[in-house]
Amino acid sequence: LGVRVTEVFFRRVEILIQSRHWHVTSLDAASFLQRKHLRSQMSSLPF
């Protein structure tokens, strides 16, 4: 079961890499959201 799941996972990763435009934009969105989250966390700090 585990082998089959990883096979499917890697196949999906391959597809994502092939459609690189979507892959890059999703990475950009993720890093943007992460930065936004970090900034909001830092602004809520007491010091």
Helices and strands as residue ranges (DSSP letters): H 2-18, H 20-43
